[in-house]
Amino acid sequence: MHVASIMTHELPALPYSEWRETYQTLHRWMQVVGKVQLALTPTVNHWWNTAFHVSAHGLTTPPMVCDGRLFDCELDFVEDVLRIRPDDGPERQVEMRPRTVADFYDATMRALRDAGISVEIWTMPVEIPDPIRFEDDVVHRTYVHDHALRFFHALAWIENVLEKFRARFVGKSSPVHFFWGSFDLAVTRFSGRRAPPMPGGSIEREAYSHEVSSVGWWPGDQRLERASFYSYAAPEPPGFSSASINVPCAYYNEQLKGFYLDHDVVRTADDPEAMLLDFCEQTYAAAADLGRWPRAELERGAAERFTETPRVEAYAPA
């Protein structure tokens, strides 16, 4: 199949109402793969070990080890297949097509066993209303290739912009990564200070053990039925919700506790990348200033913000 280069695509439209059923199915399929990753990777602070990363064809796990053998998994939205790649044998594939979550779960676990990978996972999906165990879910079965591909093209475009935003920070920051529970692509900056204990369970306490400013993209759900970019601070400093953010149509969402900017506003802007970077920078600055972050120690100076790959003559061959 011939597919145009992803980077020739603009940020695509992704109306929630149009692709909701594919999204709901994908959310559960991704959790099957994500829980394999959770079971087989050592816990990294803030749950970074559980996240997927954007690849040339979709979303991929990091390399995982099971019984001394290395493998990874990739959700390939170009070819509509889950790839399971062991280091010592042929790739196994699970088709991504209209099929129930129960069928996808069964096929995935079978493919892992066929590859000699033995893993047990907790089969209850998380961060989803009215969850159904994977093996029992015959409700969610929609997969439309065009919707999944547009979702991937959106992630690829956004990941490229968020990487540029991340590169401007020299303090601790997360990778740009995709969380299969909350179903969002995010990058997080850290002040370097511990945060007060976060109420909630172990997920929240681990994720927010330190002060953060996080920006990302989310396709929406029943609380906000449209794709949006977001920015929040945890803990949220006093005055953050009323901070002046000079980006057209950006607003503070009281229910979701963060600044939001509609996907379509960015998509139809004269310069979508500049608008998104401006949203990231202004909301981060509000969080950092109000939270009294040591910004001079954490950020690149204006002269250091590379617009292209820096030269590295010291490492080039003579």
N, C-alpha and C positions, 0 to 999 in steps of 0.2 A: 504494500500500500504506500503510495506517495503522499507524504504530508509536508506541507510548507513549514519552514523553520519557525519555531515558536516565537522567536524574537522579532519576526516580521509582523506578528499580531499586535493589535492594540488591546488595551484592557477590554475584554468582551462584556457584553450585557449578560446578566445572570439573574433574571427575575425569580424571586423566591417561589411565587405561585406556579411558575412554569416548570421548575425542576424539583419541586419539593419532594415528590415521591422517589425520584432517583437519589436525591440527597439523603432521605431517610434510610433507604436501603444501603447506600454506601457507608453511612455513619456506622451501621451495625457490622457490615463486612470489615471495615477498617478496625473495629474493635476486636474482631477475631484475630487479625494479624497482630494488632497492637498488644494483645494480651500474651501472645507467644513471645513477643519482644520483652514485655514486662517480666515474664517468667525466667528468661534466659540471659538477662543483662544485669550487671551489678548496679545497685541504686546509686545514681549520681544526684548531687544536691539539686533541689528544685524539680526533681523528676525528669531531668533532661535525657536520661537514658531511655525514657518511654516514647520520645517524640520521633516522628518521621521527618525526612528531609526531602526537599524537591530534587528530583533527578531529571534527566533529559526526556524521560517518557512518563513521569508520574511522581509517585512518592515511594521512598525506599526506607527500609530499616537500616541500622548500622549492621556490620558483621556480628553474628551471634555464634556462641560456642555451645555445642551439646555433645556430651560424651567425647570430648576431644576433637570434634569435627567442626569446621567453620561453614557457615552458610548465611545467606541473607534473603530477604523477600522484597519484591518490588510490585507495587500496584501500577501496572502499565496501562494508562488511559489512552494511549495511541493505538495499541494492539488489542486492548480489552482483555487483559489476562493478568492474573496474579502469578508472578514468577518466583519459584523457590529454587535457589541456586546453591547446592552444596559444593564444597571445594574439591570433592573427590568423585564426582559422578555427574550424570546428565541432569539438566534442569527439569524440574517438574512444573507443570502449569495447571492452573485452575481458571476456567473460562469466567470472564466477567460479562454476563449476559442476563436477560431476565430469568431470575431463579430466586427461590426463597432464601432467607437467611439460614434456615435449617439445612438446606441443600448445600449452600456455599460453605457453611461450617463443616459439614460432613466431608465434602470434597477436599477442603483445605487440610483437615486432620489426616485424611487418607493419603494425600500427597506427601505430607510430612513423614508419615510412617513409611511410605514407599521409598522415601529418601533416607531412611534409617534414622530419622529424628524423632525421638520420643519425648513428648512434653505434655503436661497437663495444665489446663487453664481453668479459671473461674468463668463460667459461661453466662453470667448475668451482665448485660451491658450496663454501663455507668453513664451518668450525666444525661440521661434520656428519660422523659416522662413515661410512665406506665411500661417499664421494661419487661421484655419477654426473653427467657433464656434462649440462647442461640439455637439449641437443638429443637426447641419447640416453636420457633418463630416461622410460621407459614403465612404471616400477614404481609410482611415487607418483601417485595419481589420485583420491583420496577428497576430497570436499568436502561436508560436511553443514551446511546453512544455520544450523540451531539452534546447532551447536557454534561456528561462526565468530562468530555474533551474541553468544553468551554470552562468548566470548573478548573481543570488543570492549567489551561492557558492563563486564567486569572491568577492562579497561584504562581506560575512562572514569572509573569510580569511583576507581580507585587514583590516576590522574593528578591528580584533584581534591585528594586528600589529600596527595600528594607536593608539589603546588604550595604548599600551606599550610606544609609543612615547609620548603620552599625559601625561602619569604618571611621566615622567621625569621633568615636568615643574610645579612650584608652584605658578607662576603668574596666572593672569586670562587666561583661555583658554576655548574654546567652547567644548561642547560634540563632539564625533565623530558622525556626522549626515549626512543625505542624503537630498539634496535640489532637489525638484521635478521640479523646473524651469530650473536650469542649469544642472540637472541630474548628480550630482557628489556626491561622498562621501568624506567628508573633516573634518579636524580638524584645528583650528586656535589658534595661540598664540598671545598675546597682550603685547606690551611694557609697557602699563599703561599710555601712553601719548595720548592726543588728536591729531588728524591728521588735516592738513589743509583741508578746505572744498573740497570734491570730486566733480568734474564736473559730470553732469548727473542728473537723476531724483531722486525721493525720495528713490528708492531702493538702489542706489549706495551711496547716502549720509548717509543713516542709516547703511548700511553694513560696510562702511569704515569711520565711525566717529572717530575711534581711530587707531593708528598704529598697523598693523598686519603682521604676517608671517603665511601663510596658505599652508598646503600641503593636497593632496588628490588624488583621482583617478576619471577618466572620460572615458567613452567608446568611445569618439570621435564624430565627426559630419562632415559636408561637408568641414569644414576648415582643419581638420586633421583626416583622415579616418582610425584611429587605436586607440585602447585603450591605455591610457597613465597615468602614475603618473605625478603629476605636483607640483610645488612649486613657490609661488610668494610672493612679499612684496608690501604692499600698505600703504603709498606711497613708491615707489621703490627708495631706496637710491642710490646716484651716485656711479657707479662702480659695481652695483649688476649684471648687464648683463654680465660683463666680469670676474666675480669672478671665481676662480679656484675651480671646483667641481670635486674631484677625485673619481668619480663613473663611471665605464665603460659605454659609450654610452649616458650619460646624456648630455644635450645640452640646450642652451638658445634659445627659440622660439621667434623671433622678432615680429611676428604677434600676438601671444597670450600673450606676455609679461610675461614670466616665464620660469623656468627650467622644462624640460620634460624628462621623461625616459619611454621608450616603455614598455608596459605590457609584451610583449613576452620576452624582455630582462630579466626582473625580473623573469618571470615564468620559464625560462630555465637556470637560474643561479645555481651554485653549492649550494648556500645557499640563497634562495629568500628572506627570512625574514631579514637576515643580510644586504643584498643589499638594500632593501627598507628602513630599519632603517638608514643606512648610508646616503642614498639620503636625507631623512628627516632631519637628524642632520646637514649635511654639508650645505645644502641650507638654513636652519634656521640660522646656525651660520654666514653665509655670510650676510644675511639680518640684523641680530642683531648687528654684529660687525660694518658693514658699516653704520647702522642707529644709532649707539651709544646707544644701549639698556643697561640698568643696569643689565647685565646678572647674576652677583653674587647674586642679590636679587630675581631673577626669576626662577633659575634652581636648581634642587637638586644637591648636590655634588656627586661625583662618588661613595662615600661610601653609599650614601642614595638611590641609584638606585636599587630598589628591583628586584631581578630576580625571586622571588617567593613571595607569600603572607606573609607580615610581621606578626610576632607573636603579639598577643594582650592579654598577660597574665592579664593586669590590668582590663580587662573587662570580663575575663573568670570566671565562678563560682568557688568558693573555693572547 
